[in-house]
Amino acid sequence: MTAIDDSTVRDPDALRADMVRALRDQDAVTSESVAAAFAAVPRHQFAPDTPLELAYDLHRTVPVKKDEHGLDISVMSAAHLQAVMLEQAGIEPGMKVLEIGSGGYNAALIQELVGSDGAVTTVDIDRDIVDRARLCLDDAGYGQVKTVLADGEAGVPGGAPYDRIIVTAAAWDIPPSWIGELAEKGRLVVPLTVRGTTRSIAFHRDGEGLVSHSYRLARFVPMQGEGAAKERKALLRDGVAVQTDDERVPLDSEALNHALDSPRLLRWSGTPYDLPDELELYLALNLSSPARLHASQDVVDGGLVEASALLGVPALISEDSIAYRTRRENEDTDGFESGVVAHGPQSEALADEYLKLLRRWAENHRRRGAATIRFLPGPAPSTLPENSVLKRHGIVAVSWH
Ligand SMILES: C[S@@+](CC[C@H](N)C(=O)[O-])C[C@H]1O[C@@H](n2cnc3c(N)ncnc32)[C@H](O)[C@@H]1O
């Protein structure tokens, strides 16, 4: 019989303690209550088929269910992102909380935060996920968390009003139920996708609508059901795609593909490139004809498209031309300098508009948290306010200070 060397097998309690320490070191956990919740809930019990090291990895999600194309439709979210969102939520003992998008683990963390006087409801659109969450919650000793099978678009009216509503799938819009089911002084934390880029936004009530209290970069599986994203996508060629949720933007895949074959125009802004998530939000909301350009590693390695497009980059497009952001090392601009790559007959004009925005952001808004995001529910006004995006249930309007 071979002896097992168990010196490398880590004990889950030790891994959990390391995780909490690292979450604090990285400023994802900033309060004692959230630290205590992460220390208390056995994360590995919500990922029973997963190696312990993966279950306790701060930045990795644990796959739970994939669709027919192999894309994740349910994962246990990364601990780092869960911590950031729980801090944004500011949950206190005794609160009533609704989680939209289940898995069990995050609901258990919330149960720790609200304590025995509080109440947690978690809703998921997928029966497999609800059943799995129920089993994990019961096994881990969180039988008091209520699990519901439904499309979260309608919230869960039976338990309203909620002091906190936390959405854990990328939402394209904010349905009336989420505002209607929120307590007067409640807070909605939602990963909202605007122009293809997602931020976890902590919203407070503001009149009939909502105003942001904080926002952080977030990546989530998309919301399914009634509230699923409304976006157009065009594959230009293998490994290059453009998407937009703005109805006014032309999306001619043949002409844009042709543009990519034309010589590139490259211009540098002379201003720093940093805080990429802040810059991305600014560009996405300010470009006059916005889209998002995606390119695969092969295409980037081949030199056709810059690496900025690997995770998607805000692009300015016309019927036959495209411009997008790039960067280069430059000590004179604090390490990196932003620039623009443009292709097609209108590349000069598109590059000019893009460069203007890169410079305006660097000069006036280059800091964390410079944006305020509002959600104004109801029918759209005849002219949209500046920097706003039309949704089904209202508009998202962003201002910078
Ligand atoms: C990232 S997972 C949730 C992670 C979970 N909160 C945890 O504890 O780690 C996102 C979940 O949202 C669910 N979902 C997607 N669209 C939904 C909808 N319209 N209503 C309710 N749940 C939805 C998916 O089925 C998926 O299980």
The ligand as an ORCA input file, in Angstrom:
! r2SCAN-3c Opt
* xyz 0 1
  C     -23.403     33.719    -10.271
  S     -24.730     32.624    -10.011
  C     -25.221     32.966     -8.351
  C     -24.152     32.760     -7.331
  C     -24.643     32.633     -5.934
  N     -25.337     33.825     -5.450
  C     -23.556     32.224     -4.952
  O     -23.903     32.043     -3.797
  O     -22.385     32.110     -5.333
  C     -26.030     33.384    -10.918
  C     -27.352     32.705    -10.801
  O     -28.350     33.564    -11.304
  C     -29.389     32.748    -11.777
  N     -30.298     33.540    -12.611
  C     -30.116     33.949    -13.888
  N     -31.192     34.639    -14.307
  C     -32.063     34.665    -13.270
  C     -33.352     35.224    -13.084
  N     -33.950     35.895    -14.057
  N     -33.953     35.060    -11.900
  C     -33.350     34.371    -10.895
  N     -32.141     33.816    -11.026
  C     -31.485     33.967    -12.187
  C     -28.670     31.622    -12.503
  O     -29.500     30.487    -12.637
  C     -27.474     31.405    -11.591
  O     -27.672     30.340    -10.719
*
